[in-house]
Amino acid sequence: MIFMAAPDKTDETPLPEQARALLDAVKAARGVWLSRQDIAHTMGKNRLNPGDTAMLEMLTAQGLIEAQERPTSAPSGYRWEYRAK
């Protein structure tokens, strides 16, 4: 009897188009940390919308990208940066 390993579920589940575009934009930087504004500009946008930021969180949770919070002089006191693994 021959046993075959079950396929990896992450390979079977395609990313939504919006998430794929964000992932491609982050990967294009080849390991450089990008702010949300940098990612938006890479995608030809002025800024990311709330759906985009939710997708960045999803990509981070899935381990496809890394995220870090960096201090800044902005009123919030921080900004998020992302890079591909």
KESELO-57025 format. One record per atom (N, C-alpha, C): residue in three letters; atom name; x, y, z. Coordinates in nm, 2 decimals. Layout:
<atom><resn>ALA</resn><name>CA</name><xx>X</xx><yy>Y</yy><zz>Z</zz></atom>
...
REM end
This chain:
<atom><resn>MET</resn><name>N</name><xx>0.08</xx><yy>-0.12</yy><zz>0.00</zz></atom>
<atom><resn>MET</resn><name>CA</name><xx>0.00</xx><yy>0.00</yy><zz>0.00</zz></atom>
<atom><resn>MET</resn><name>C</name><xx>0.09</xx><yy>0.12</yy><zz>0.00</zz></atom>
<atom><resn>ILE</resn><name>N</name><xx>0.05</xx><yy>0.23</yy><zz>-0.08</zz></atom>
<atom><resn>ILE</resn><name>CA</name><xx>0.13</xx><yy>0.35</yy><zz>-0.09</zz></atom>
<atom><resn>ILE</resn><name>C</name><xx>0.05</xx><yy>0.46</yy><zz>-0.02</zz></atom>
<atom><resn>PHE</resn><name>N</name><xx>0.12</xx><yy>0.53</yy><zz>0.06</zz></atom>
<atom><resn>PHE</resn><name>CA</name><xx>0.05</xx><yy>0.65</yy><zz>0.13</zz></atom>
<atom><resn>PHE</resn><name>C</name><xx>0.11</xx><yy>0.78</yy><zz>0.07</zz></atom>
<atom><resn>MET</resn><name>N</name><xx>0.03</xx><yy>0.87</yy><zz>0.04</zz></atom>
<atom><resn>MET</resn><name>CA</name><xx>0.08</xx><yy>1.00</yy><zz>-0.01</zz></atom>
<atom><resn>MET</resn><name>C</name><xx>0.04</xx><yy>1.11</yy><zz>0.10</zz></atom>
<atom><resn>ALA</resn><name>N</name><xx>0.13</xx><yy>1.20</yy><zz>0.11</zz></atom>
<atom><resn>ALA</resn><name>CA</name><xx>0.11</xx><yy>1.31</yy><zz>0.21</zz></atom>
<atom><resn>ALA</resn><name>C</name><xx>0.00</xx><yy>1.40</yy><zz>0.15</zz></atom>
<atom><resn>ALA</resn><name>N</name><xx>-0.08</xx><yy>1.45</yy><zz>0.24</zz></atom>
<atom><resn>ALA</resn><name>CA</name><xx>-0.19</xx><yy>1.54</yy><zz>0.20</zz></atom>
<atom><resn>ALA</resn><name>C</name><xx>-0.13</xx><yy>1.67</yy><zz>0.15</zz></atom>
<atom><resn>PRO</resn><name>N</name><xx>-0.18</xx><yy>1.73</yy><zz>0.05</zz></atom>
<atom><resn>PRO</resn><name>CA</name><xx>-0.12</xx><yy>1.86</yy><zz>0.00</zz></atom>
<atom><resn>PRO</resn><name>C</name><xx>-0.14</xx><yy>1.97</yy><zz>0.10</zz></atom>
<atom><resn>ASP</resn><name>N</name><xx>-0.04</xx><yy>2.06</yy><zz>0.09</zz></atom>
<atom><resn>ASP</resn><name>CA</name><xx>-0.05</xx><yy>2.18</yy><zz>0.18</zz></atom>
<atom><resn>ASP</resn><name>C</name><xx>-0.16</xx><yy>2.27</yy><zz>0.15</zz></atom>
<atom><resn>LYS</resn><name>N</name><xx>-0.25</xx><yy>2.30</yy><zz>0.25</zz></atom>
<atom><resn>LYS</resn><name>CA</name><xx>-0.37</xx><yy>2.38</yy><zz>0.22</zz></atom>
<atom><resn>LYS</resn><name>C</name><xx>-0.33</xx><yy>2.52</yy><zz>0.17</zz></atom>
<atom><resn>THR</resn><name>N</name><xx>-0.22</xx><yy>2.57</yy><zz>0.21</zz></atom>
<atom><resn>THR</resn><name>CA</name><xx>-0.19</xx><yy>2.71</yy><zz>0.17</zz></atom>
<atom><resn>THR</resn><name>C</name><xx>-0.16</xx><yy>2.71</yy><zz>0.02</zz></atom>
<atom><resn>ASP</resn><name>N</name><xx>-0.11</xx><yy>2.60</yy><zz>-0.04</zz></atom>
<atom><resn>ASP</resn><name>CA</name><xx>-0.09</xx><yy>2.60</yy><zz>-0.18</zz></atom>
<atom><resn>ASP</resn><name>C</name><xx>-0.22</xx><yy>2.59</yy><zz>-0.26</zz></atom>
<atom><resn>GLU</resn><name>N</name><xx>-0.33</xx><yy>2.54</yy><zz>-0.20</zz></atom>
<atom><resn>GLU</resn><name>CA</name><xx>-0.46</xx><yy>2.52</yy><zz>-0.26</zz></atom>
<atom><resn>GLU</resn><name>C</name><xx>-0.54</xx><yy>2.64</yy><zz>-0.25</zz></atom>
<atom><resn>THR</resn><name>N</name><xx>-0.52</xx><yy>2.73</yy><zz>-0.15</zz></atom>
<atom><resn>THR</resn><name>CA</name><xx>-0.60</xx><yy>2.84</yy><zz>-0.13</zz></atom>
<atom><resn>THR</resn><name>C</name><xx>-0.54</xx><yy>2.96</yy><zz>-0.20</zz></atom>
<atom><resn>PRO</resn><name>N</name><xx>-0.60</xx><yy>3.01</yy><zz>-0.31</zz></atom>
<atom><resn>PRO</resn><name>CA</name><xx>-0.54</xx><yy>3.13</yy><zz>-0.37</zz></atom>
<atom><resn>PRO</resn><name>C</name><xx>-0.57</xx><yy>3.25</yy><zz>-0.29</zz></atom>
<atom><resn>LEU</resn><name>N</name><xx>-0.49</xx><yy>3.35</yy><zz>-0.30</zz></atom>
<atom><resn>LEU</resn><name>CA</name><xx>-0.51</xx><yy>3.47</yy><zz>-0.23</zz></atom>
<atom><resn>LEU</resn><name>C</name><xx>-0.61</xx><yy>3.56</yy><zz>-0.31</zz></atom>
<atom><resn>PRO</resn><name>N</name><xx>-0.69</xx><yy>3.64</yy><zz>-0.24</zz></atom>
<atom><resn>PRO</resn><name>CA</name><xx>-0.77</xx><yy>3.73</yy><zz>-0.31</zz></atom>
<atom><resn>PRO</resn><name>C</name><xx>-0.69</xx><yy>3.83</yy><zz>-0.39</zz></atom>
<atom><resn>GLU</resn><name>N</name><xx>-0.74</xx><yy>3.88</yy><zz>-0.50</zz></atom>
<atom><resn>GLU</resn><name>CA</name><xx>-0.67</xx><yy>3.96</yy><zz>-0.59</zz></atom>
<atom><resn>GLU</resn><name>C</name><xx>-0.60</xx><yy>4.08</yy><zz>-0.52</zz></atom>
<atom><resn>GLN</resn><name>N</name><xx>-0.67</xx><yy>4.14</yy><zz>-0.43</zz></atom>
<atom><resn>GLN</resn><name>CA</name><xx>-0.62</xx><yy>4.26</yy><zz>-0.35</zz></atom>
<atom><resn>GLN</resn><name>C</name><xx>-0.50</xx><yy>4.22</yy><zz>-0.27</zz></atom>
<atom><resn>ALA</resn><name>N</name><xx>-0.51</xx><yy>4.10</yy><zz>-0.20</zz></atom>
<atom><resn>ALA</resn><name>CA</name><xx>-0.40</xx><yy>4.06</yy><zz>-0.12</zz></atom>
<atom><resn>ALA</resn><name>C</name><xx>-0.28</xx><yy>4.02</yy><zz>-0.21</zz></atom>
<atom><resn>ARG</resn><name>N</name><xx>-0.30</xx><yy>3.96</yy><zz>-0.33</zz></atom>
<atom><resn>ARG</resn><name>CA</name><xx>-0.19</xx><yy>3.93</yy><zz>-0.42</zz></atom>
<atom><resn>ARG</resn><name>C</name><xx>-0.12</xx><yy>4.05</yy><zz>-0.47</zz></atom>
<atom><resn>ALA</resn><name>N</name><xx>-0.20</xx><yy>4.16</yy><zz>-0.50</zz></atom>
<atom><resn>ALA</resn><name>CA</name><xx>-0.14</xx><yy>4.28</yy><zz>-0.54</zz></atom>
<atom><resn>ALA</resn><name>C</name><xx>-0.05</xx><yy>4.34</yy><zz>-0.43</zz></atom>
<atom><resn>LEU</resn><name>N</name><xx>-0.10</xx><yy>4.34</yy><zz>-0.31</zz></atom>
<atom><resn>LEU</resn><name>CA</name><xx>-0.02</xx><yy>4.39</yy><zz>-0.19</zz></atom>
<atom><resn>LEU</resn><name>C</name><xx>0.11</xx><yy>4.31</yy><zz>-0.17</zz></atom>
<atom><resn>LEU</resn><name>N</name><xx>0.09</xx><yy>4.18</yy><zz>-0.18</zz></atom>
<atom><resn>LEU</resn><name>CA</name><xx>0.21</xx><yy>4.09</yy><zz>-0.16</zz></atom>
<atom><resn>LEU</resn><name>C</name><xx>0.31</xx><yy>4.11</yy><zz>-0.27</zz></atom>
<atom><resn>ASP</resn><name>N</name><xx>0.27</xx><yy>4.13</yy><zz>-0.39</zz></atom>
<atom><resn>ASP</resn><name>CA</name><xx>0.36</xx><yy>4.16</yy><zz>-0.50</zz></atom>
<atom><resn>ASP</resn><name>C</name><xx>0.43</xx><yy>4.29</yy><zz>-0.48</zz></atom>
<atom><resn>ALA</resn><name>N</name><xx>0.36</xx><yy>4.39</yy><zz>-0.43</zz></atom>
<atom><resn>ALA</resn><name>CA</name><xx>0.42</xx><yy>4.52</yy><zz>-0.41</zz></atom>
<atom><resn>ALA</resn><name>C</name><xx>0.53</xx><yy>4.51</yy><zz>-0.30</zz></atom>
<atom><resn>VAL</resn><name>N</name><xx>0.50</xx><yy>4.44</yy><zz>-0.20</zz></atom>
<atom><resn>VAL</resn><name>CA</name><xx>0.60</xx><yy>4.42</yy><zz>-0.09</zz></atom>
<atom><resn>VAL</resn><name>C</name><xx>0.72</xx><yy>4.34</yy><zz>-0.13</zz></atom>
<atom><resn>LYS</resn><name>N</name><xx>0.69</xx><yy>4.23</yy><zz>-0.21</zz></atom>
<atom><resn>LYS</resn><name>CA</name><xx>0.80</xx><yy>4.15</yy><zz>-0.26</zz></atom>
<atom><resn>LYS</resn><name>C</name><xx>0.89</xx><yy>4.22</yy><zz>-0.36</zz></atom>
<atom><resn>ALA</resn><name>N</name><xx>0.84</xx><yy>4.32</yy><zz>-0.43</zz></atom>
<atom><resn>ALA</resn><name>CA</name><xx>0.91</xx><yy>4.40</yy><zz>-0.53</zz></atom>
<atom><resn>ALA</resn><name>C</name><xx>1.03</xx><yy>4.48</yy><zz>-0.46</zz></atom>
<atom><resn>ALA</resn><name>N</name><xx>1.01</xx><yy>4.50</yy><zz>-0.33</zz></atom>
<atom><resn>ALA</resn><name>CA</name><xx>1.11</xx><yy>4.58</yy><zz>-0.26</zz></atom>
<atom><resn>ALA</resn><name>C</name><xx>1.23</xx><yy>4.49</yy><zz>-0.22</zz></atom>
<atom><resn>ARG</resn><name>N</name><xx>1.22</xx><yy>4.36</yy><zz>-0.24</zz></atom>
<atom><resn>ARG</resn><name>CA</name><xx>1.33</xx><yy>4.27</yy><zz>-0.21</zz></atom>
<atom><resn>ARG</resn><name>C</name><xx>1.39</xx><yy>4.28</yy><zz>-0.07</zz></atom>
<atom><resn>GLY</resn><name>N</name><xx>1.31</xx><yy>4.28</yy><zz>0.03</zz></atom>
<atom><resn>GLY</resn><name>CA</name><xx>1.35</xx><yy>4.27</yy><zz>0.16</zz></atom>
<atom><resn>GLY</resn><name>C</name><xx>1.37</xx><yy>4.41</yy><zz>0.23</zz></atom>
<atom><resn>VAL</resn><name>N</name><xx>1.34</xx><yy>4.52</yy><zz>0.16</zz></atom>
<atom><resn>VAL</resn><name>CA</name><xx>1.35</xx><yy>4.65</yy><zz>0.22</zz></atom>
<atom><resn>VAL</resn><name>C</name><xx>1.22</xx><yy>4.68</yy><zz>0.29</zz></atom>
<atom><resn>TRP</resn><name>N</name><xx>1.22</xx><yy>4.74</yy><zz>0.41</zz></atom>
<atom><resn>TRP</resn><name>CA</name><xx>1.10</xx><yy>4.77</yy><zz>0.49</zz></atom>
<atom><resn>TRP</resn><name>C</name><xx>1.03</xx><yy>4.88</yy><zz>0.42</zz></atom>
<atom><resn>LEU</resn><name>N</name><xx>0.90</xx><yy>4.87</yy><zz>0.40</zz></atom>
<atom><resn>LEU</resn><name>CA</name><xx>0.82</xx><yy>4.97</yy><zz>0.33</zz></atom>
<atom><resn>LEU</resn><name>C</name><xx>0.71</xx><yy>5.02</yy><zz>0.42</zz></atom>
<atom><resn>SER</resn><name>N</name><xx>0.68</xx><yy>5.15</yy><zz>0.42</zz></atom>
<atom><resn>SER</resn><name>CA</name><xx>0.57</xx><yy>5.20</yy><zz>0.50</zz></atom>
<atom><resn>SER</resn><name>C</name><xx>0.44</xx><yy>5.18</yy><zz>0.41</zz></atom>
<atom><resn>ARG</resn><name>N</name><xx>0.33</xx><yy>5.20</yy><zz>0.47</zz></atom>
<atom><resn>ARG</resn><name>CA</name><xx>0.20</xx><yy>5.19</yy><zz>0.40</zz></atom>
<atom><resn>ARG</resn><name>C</name><xx>0.20</xx><yy>5.28</yy><zz>0.28</zz></atom>
<atom><resn>GLN</resn><name>N</name><xx>0.25</xx><yy>5.40</yy><zz>0.30</zz></atom>
<atom><resn>GLN</resn><name>CA</name><xx>0.26</xx><yy>5.50</yy><zz>0.19</zz></atom>
<atom><resn>GLN</resn><name>C</name><xx>0.35</xx><yy>5.45</yy><zz>0.08</zz></atom>
<atom><resn>ASP</resn><name>N</name><xx>0.46</xx><yy>5.39</yy><zz>0.11</zz></atom>
<atom><resn>ASP</resn><name>CA</name><xx>0.55</xx><yy>5.33</yy><zz>0.01</zz></atom>
<atom><resn>ASP</resn><name>C</name><xx>0.48</xx><yy>5.22</yy><zz>-0.07</zz></atom>
<atom><resn>ILE</resn><name>N</name><xx>0.40</xx><yy>5.14</yy><zz>0.00</zz></atom>
<atom><resn>ILE</resn><name>CA</name><xx>0.33</xx><yy>5.03</yy><zz>-0.07</zz></atom>
<atom><resn>ILE</resn><name>C</name><xx>0.23</xx><yy>5.09</yy><zz>-0.16</zz></atom>
<atom><resn>ALA</resn><name>N</name><xx>0.15</xx><yy>5.19</yy><zz>-0.11</zz></atom>
<atom><resn>ALA</resn><name>CA</name><xx>0.05</xx><yy>5.25</yy><zz>-0.19</zz></atom>
<atom><resn>ALA</resn><name>C</name><xx>0.11</xx><yy>5.31</yy><zz>-0.32</zz></atom>
<atom><resn>HIS</resn><name>N</name><xx>0.22</xx><yy>5.38</yy><zz>-0.31</zz></atom>
<atom><resn>HIS</resn><name>CA</name><xx>0.29</xx><yy>5.44</yy><zz>-0.43</zz></atom>
<atom><resn>HIS</resn><name>C</name><xx>0.34</xx><yy>5.33</yy><zz>-0.52</zz></atom>
<atom><resn>THR</resn><name>N</name><xx>0.39</xx><yy>5.22</yy><zz>-0.47</zz></atom>
<atom><resn>THR</resn><name>CA</name><xx>0.43</xx><yy>5.11</yy><zz>-0.56</zz></atom>
<atom><resn>THR</resn><name>C</name><xx>0.31</xx><yy>5.06</yy><zz>-0.64</zz></atom>
<atom><resn>MET</resn><name>N</name><xx>0.19</xx><yy>5.06</yy><zz>-0.58</zz></atom>
<atom><resn>MET</resn><name>CA</name><xx>0.07</xx><yy>5.01</yy><zz>-0.65</zz></atom>
<atom><resn>MET</resn><name>C</name><xx>0.00</xx><yy>5.12</yy><zz>-0.73</zz></atom>
<atom><resn>GLY</resn><name>N</name><xx>0.06</xx><yy>5.24</yy><zz>-0.74</zz></atom>
<atom><resn>GLY</resn><name>CA</name><xx>0.00</xx><yy>5.35</yy><zz>-0.81</zz></atom>
<atom><resn>GLY</resn><name>C</name><xx>-0.11</xx><yy>5.42</yy><zz>-0.74</zz></atom>
<atom><resn>LYS</resn><name>N</name><xx>-0.12</xx><yy>5.41</yy><zz>-0.61</zz></atom>
<atom><resn>LYS</resn><name>CA</name><xx>-0.22</xx><yy>5.47</yy><zz>-0.53</zz></atom>
<atom><resn>LYS</resn><name>C</name><xx>-0.16</xx><yy>5.59</yy><zz>-0.45</zz></atom>
<atom><resn>ASN</resn><name>N</name><xx>-0.25</xx><yy>5.68</yy><zz>-0.40</zz></atom>
<atom><resn>ASN</resn><name>CA</name><xx>-0.21</xx><yy>5.78</yy><zz>-0.31</zz></atom>
<atom><resn>ASN</resn><name>C</name><xx>-0.20</xx><yy>5.73</yy><zz>-0.17</zz></atom>
<atom><resn>ARG</resn><name>N</name><xx>-0.29</xx><yy>5.64</yy><zz>-0.13</zz></atom>
<atom><resn>ARG</resn><name>CA</name><xx>-0.29</xx><yy>5.58</yy><zz>0.00</zz></atom>
<atom><resn>ARG</resn><name>C</name><xx>-0.36</xx><yy>5.45</yy><zz>0.00</zz></atom>
<atom><resn>LEU</resn><name>N</name><xx>-0.34</xx><yy>5.37</yy><zz>0.10</zz></atom>
<atom><resn>LEU</resn><name>CA</name><xx>-0.41</xx><yy>5.24</yy><zz>0.11</zz></atom>
<atom><resn>LEU</resn><name>C</name><xx>-0.54</xx><yy>5.27</yy><zz>0.18</zz></atom>
<atom><resn>ASN</resn><name>N</name><xx>-0.64</xx><yy>5.19</yy><zz>0.14</zz></atom>
<atom><resn>ASN</resn><name>CA</name><xx>-0.77</xx><yy>5.20</yy><zz>0.20</zz></atom>
<atom><resn>ASN</resn><name>C</name><xx>-0.78</xx><yy>5.10</yy><zz>0.32</zz></atom>
<atom><resn>PRO</resn><name>N</name><xx>-0.89</xx><yy>5.10</yy><zz>0.40</zz></atom>
<atom><resn>PRO</resn><name>CA</name><xx>-0.90</xx><yy>5.01</yy><zz>0.51</zz></atom>
<atom><resn>PRO</resn><name>C</name><xx>-0.89</xx><yy>4.86</yy><zz>0.47</zz></atom>
<atom><resn>GLY</resn><name>N</name><xx>-0.95</xx><yy>4.83</yy><zz>0.36</zz></atom>
<atom><resn>GLY</resn><name>CA</name><xx>-0.94</xx><yy>4.69</yy><zz>0.31</zz></atom>
<atom><resn>GLY</resn><name>C</name><xx>-0.80</xx><yy>4.65</yy><zz>0.28</zz></atom>
<atom><resn>ASP</resn><name>N</name><xx>-0.72</xx><yy>4.74</yy><zz>0.23</zz></atom>
<atom><resn>ASP</resn><name>CA</name><xx>-0.57</xx><yy>4.71</yy><zz>0.20</zz></atom>
<atom><resn>ASP</resn><name>C</name><xx>-0.50</xx><yy>4.68</yy><zz>0.33</zz></atom>
<atom><resn>THR</resn><name>N</name><xx>-0.52</xx><yy>4.77</yy><zz>0.43</zz></atom>
<atom><resn>THR</resn><name>CA</name><xx>-0.45</xx><yy>4.75</yy><zz>0.56</zz></atom>
<atom><resn>THR</resn><name>C</name><xx>-0.50</xx><yy>4.62</yy><zz>0.63</zz></atom>
<atom><resn>ALA</resn><name>N</name><xx>-0.63</xx><yy>4.58</yy><zz>0.61</zz></atom>
<atom><resn>ALA</resn><name>CA</name><xx>-0.67</xx><yy>4.45</yy><zz>0.67</zz></atom>
<atom><resn>ALA</resn><name>C</name><xx>-0.61</xx><yy>4.34</yy><zz>0.59</zz></atom>
<atom><resn>MET</resn><name>N</name><xx>-0.58</xx><yy>4.35</yy><zz>0.46</zz></atom>
<atom><resn>MET</resn><name>CA</name><xx>-0.52</xx><yy>4.25</yy><zz>0.39</zz></atom>
<atom><resn>MET</resn><name>C</name><xx>-0.37</xx><yy>4.24</yy><zz>0.43</zz></atom>
<atom><resn>LEU</resn><name>N</name><xx>-0.31</xx><yy>4.35</yy><zz>0.46</zz></atom>
<atom><resn>LEU</resn><name>CA</name><xx>-0.17</xx><yy>4.34</yy><zz>0.51</zz></atom>
<atom><resn>LEU</resn><name>C</name><xx>-0.16</xx><yy>4.27</yy><zz>0.64</zz></atom>
<atom><resn>GLU</resn><name>N</name><xx>-0.26</xx><yy>4.29</yy><zz>0.73</zz></atom>
<atom><resn>GLU</resn><name>CA</name><xx>-0.27</xx><yy>4.22</yy><zz>0.86</zz></atom>
<atom><resn>GLU</resn><name>C</name><xx>-0.29</xx><yy>4.07</yy><zz>0.83</zz></atom>
<atom><resn>MET</resn><name>N</name><xx>-0.37</xx><yy>4.03</yy><zz>0.73</zz></atom>
<atom><resn>MET</resn><name>CA</name><xx>-0.39</xx><yy>3.89</yy><zz>0.70</zz></atom>
<atom><resn>MET</resn><name>C</name><xx>-0.26</xx><yy>3.83</yy><zz>0.64</zz></atom>
<atom><resn>LEU</resn><name>N</name><xx>-0.19</xx><yy>3.90</yy><zz>0.56</zz></atom>
<atom><resn>LEU</resn><name>CA</name><xx>-0.07</xx><yy>3.85</yy><zz>0.50</zz></atom>
<atom><resn>LEU</resn><name>C</name><xx>0.04</xx><yy>3.83</yy><zz>0.61</zz></atom>
<atom><resn>THR</resn><name>N</name><xx>0.04</xx><yy>3.92</yy><zz>0.71</zz></atom>
<atom><resn>THR</resn><name>CA</name><xx>0.13</xx><yy>3.90</yy><zz>0.82</zz></atom>
<atom><resn>THR</resn><name>C</name><xx>0.09</xx><yy>3.78</yy><zz>0.91</zz></atom>
<atom><resn>ALA</resn><name>N</name><xx>-0.04</xx><yy>3.77</yy><zz>0.93</zz></atom>
<atom><resn>ALA</resn><name>CA</name><xx>-0.08</xx><yy>3.65</yy><zz>1.01</zz></atom>
<atom><resn>ALA</resn><name>C</name><xx>-0.05</xx><yy>3.52</yy><zz>0.95</zz></atom>
<atom><resn>GLN</resn><name>N</name><xx>-0.06</xx><yy>3.52</yy><zz>0.81</zz></atom>
<atom><resn>GLN</resn><name>CA</name><xx>-0.03</xx><yy>3.39</yy><zz>0.74</zz></atom>
<atom><resn>GLN</resn><name>C</name><xx>0.12</xx><yy>3.37</yy><zz>0.73</zz></atom>
<atom><resn>GLY</resn><name>N</name><xx>0.20</xx><yy>3.47</yy><zz>0.77</zz></atom>
<atom><resn>GLY</resn><name>CA</name><xx>0.35</xx><yy>3.45</yy><zz>0.76</zz></atom>
<atom><resn>GLY</resn><name>C</name><xx>0.41</xx><yy>3.48</yy><zz>0.63</zz></atom>
<atom><resn>LEU</resn><name>N</name><xx>0.33</xx><yy>3.54</yy><zz>0.54</zz></atom>
<atom><resn>LEU</resn><name>CA</name><xx>0.39</xx><yy>3.57</yy><zz>0.41</zz></atom>
<atom><resn>LEU</resn><name>C</name><xx>0.47</xx><yy>3.70</yy><zz>0.41</zz></atom>
<atom><resn>ILE</resn><name>N</name><xx>0.44</xx><yy>3.79</yy><zz>0.50</zz></atom>
<atom><resn>ILE</resn><name>CA</name><xx>0.52</xx><yy>3.91</yy><zz>0.51</zz></atom>
<atom><resn>ILE</resn><name>C</name><xx>0.55</xx><yy>3.94</yy><zz>0.66</zz></atom>
<atom><resn>GLU</resn><name>N</name><xx>0.64</xx><yy>4.03</yy><zz>0.69</zz></atom>
<atom><resn>GLU</resn><name>CA</name><xx>0.67</xx><yy>4.07</yy><zz>0.83</zz></atom>
<atom><resn>GLU</resn><name>C</name><xx>0.62</xx><yy>4.21</yy><zz>0.85</zz></atom>
<atom><resn>ALA</resn><name>N</name><xx>0.58</xx><yy>4.24</yy><zz>0.97</zz></atom>
<atom><resn>ALA</resn><name>CA</name><xx>0.54</xx><yy>4.38</yy><zz>1.00</zz></atom>
<atom><resn>ALA</resn><name>C</name><xx>0.61</xx><yy>4.42</yy><zz>1.13</zz></atom>
<atom><resn>GLN</resn><name>N</name><xx>0.64</xx><yy>4.55</yy><zz>1.13</zz></atom>
<atom><resn>GLN</resn><name>CA</name><xx>0.70</xx><yy>4.61</yy><zz>1.26</zz></atom>
<atom><resn>GLN</resn><name>C</name><xx>0.64</xx><yy>4.75</yy><zz>1.27</zz></atom>
<atom><resn>GLU</resn><name>N</name><xx>0.63</xx><yy>4.79</yy><zz>1.40</zz></atom>
<atom><resn>GLU</resn><name>CA</name><xx>0.58</xx><yy>4.92</yy><zz>1.44</zz></atom>
<atom><resn>GLU</resn><name>C</name><xx>0.70</xx><yy>5.01</yy><zz>1.46</zz></atom>
<atom><resn>ARG</resn><name>N</name><xx>0.72</xx><yy>5.12</yy><zz>1.40</zz></atom>
<atom><resn>ARG</resn><name>CA</name><xx>0.83</xx><yy>5.21</yy><zz>1.41</zz></atom>
<atom><resn>ARG</resn><name>C</name><xx>0.79</xx><yy>5.34</yy><zz>1.47</zz></atom>
<atom><resn>PRO</resn><name>N</name><xx>0.87</xx><yy>5.40</yy><zz>1.57</zz></atom>
<atom><resn>PRO</resn><name>CA</name><xx>0.84</xx><yy>5.53</yy><zz>1.62</zz></atom>
<atom><resn>PRO</resn><name>C</name><xx>0.86</xx><yy>5.64</yy><zz>1.51</zz></atom>
<atom><resn>THR</resn><name>N</name><xx>0.77</xx><yy>5.74</yy><zz>1.52</zz></atom>
<atom><resn>THR</resn><name>CA</name><xx>0.78</xx><yy>5.85</yy><zz>1.42</zz></atom>
<atom><resn>THR</resn><name>C</name><xx>0.73</xx><yy>5.98</yy><zz>1.49</zz></atom>
<atom><resn>SER</resn><name>N</name><xx>0.75</xx><yy>6.09</yy><zz>1.42</zz></atom>
<atom><resn>SER</resn><name>CA</name><xx>0.70</xx><yy>6.22</yy><zz>1.48</zz></atom>
<atom><resn>SER</resn><name>C</name><xx>0.56</xx><yy>6.24</yy><zz>1.44</zz></atom>
<atom><resn>ALA</resn><name>N</name><xx>0.49</xx><yy>6.15</yy><zz>1.38</zz></atom>
<atom><resn>ALA</resn><name>CA</name><xx>0.35</xx><yy>6.17</yy><zz>1.34</zz></atom>
<atom><resn>ALA</resn><name>C</name><xx>0.27</xx><yy>6.18</yy><zz>1.47</zz></atom>
<atom><resn>PRO</resn><name>N</name><xx>0.15</xx><yy>6.24</yy><zz>1.46</zz></atom>
<atom><resn>PRO</resn><name>CA</name><xx>0.06</xx><yy>6.25</yy><zz>1.58</zz></atom>
<atom><resn>PRO</resn><name>C</name><xx>0.03</xx><yy>6.12</yy><zz>1.65</zz></atom>
<atom><resn>SER</resn><name>N</name><xx>0.03</xx><yy>6.01</yy><zz>1.57</zz></atom>
<atom><resn>SER</resn><name>CA</name><xx>0.00</xx><yy>5.88</yy><zz>1.64</zz></atom>
<atom><resn>SER</resn><name>C</name><xx>0.13</xx><yy>5.83</yy><zz>1.71</zz></atom>
<atom><resn>GLY</resn><name>N</name><xx>0.25</xx><yy>5.88</yy><zz>1.67</zz></atom>
<atom><resn>GLY</resn><name>CA</name><xx>0.37</xx><yy>5.84</yy><zz>1.74</zz></atom>
<atom><resn>GLY</resn><name>C</name><xx>0.43</xx><yy>5.71</yy><zz>1.68</zz></atom>
<atom><resn>TYR</resn><name>N</name><xx>0.37</xx><yy>5.65</yy><zz>1.58</zz></atom>
<atom><resn>TYR</resn><name>CA</name><xx>0.43</xx><yy>5.53</yy><zz>1.52</zz></atom>
<atom><resn>TYR</resn><name>C</name><xx>0.38</xx><yy>5.52</yy><zz>1.38</zz></atom>
<atom><resn>ARG</resn><name>N</name><xx>0.44</xx><yy>5.43</yy><zz>1.30</zz></atom>
<atom><resn>ARG</resn><name>CA</name><xx>0.40</xx><yy>5.39</yy><zz>1.17</zz></atom>
<atom><resn>ARG</resn><name>C</name><xx>0.43</xx><yy>5.24</yy><zz>1.15</zz></atom>
<atom><resn>TRP</resn><name>N</name><xx>0.35</xx><yy>5.18</yy><zz>1.07</zz></atom>
<atom><resn>TRP</resn><name>CA</name><xx>0.38</xx><yy>5.04</yy><zz>1.04</zz></atom>
<atom><resn>TRP</resn><name>C</name><xx>0.46</xx><yy>5.02</yy><zz>0.91</zz></atom>
<atom><resn>GLU</resn><name>N</name><xx>0.55</xx><yy>4.93</yy><zz>0.91</zz></atom>
<atom><resn>GLU</resn><name>CA</name><xx>0.64</xx><yy>4.89</yy><zz>0.80</zz></atom>
<atom><resn>GLU</resn><name>C</name><xx>0.63</xx><yy>4.74</yy><zz>0.77</zz></atom>
<atom><resn>TYR</resn><name>N</name><xx>0.65</xx><yy>4.71</yy><zz>0.65</zz></atom>
<atom><resn>TYR</resn><name>CA</name><xx>0.63</xx><yy>4.57</yy><zz>0.60</zz></atom>
<atom><resn>TYR</resn><name>C</name><xx>0.74</xx><yy>4.53</yy><zz>0.51</zz></atom>
<atom><resn>ARG</resn><name>N</name><xx>0.78</xx><yy>4.40</yy><zz>0.51</zz></atom>
<atom><resn>ARG</resn><name>CA</name><xx>0.87</xx><yy>4.35</yy><zz>0.41</zz></atom>
<atom><resn>ARG</resn><name>C</name><xx>0.84</xx><yy>4.20</yy><zz>0.39</zz></atom>
<atom><resn>ALA</resn><name>N</name><xx>0.88</xx><yy>4.15</yy><zz>0.27</zz></atom>
<atom><resn>ALA</resn><name>CA</name><xx>0.85</xx><yy>4.01</yy><zz>0.24</zz></atom>
<atom><resn>ALA</resn><name>C</name><xx>0.96</xx><yy>3.92</yy><zz>0.31</zz></atom>
<atom><resn>LYS</resn><name>N</name><xx>0.91</xx><yy>3.81</yy><zz>0.34</zz></atom>
<atom><resn>LYS</resn><name>CA</name><xx>1.01</xx><yy>3.71</yy><zz>0.41</zz></atom>
<atom><resn>LYS</resn><name>C</name><xx>1.09</xx><yy>3.64</yy><zz>0.31</zz></atom>
REM end
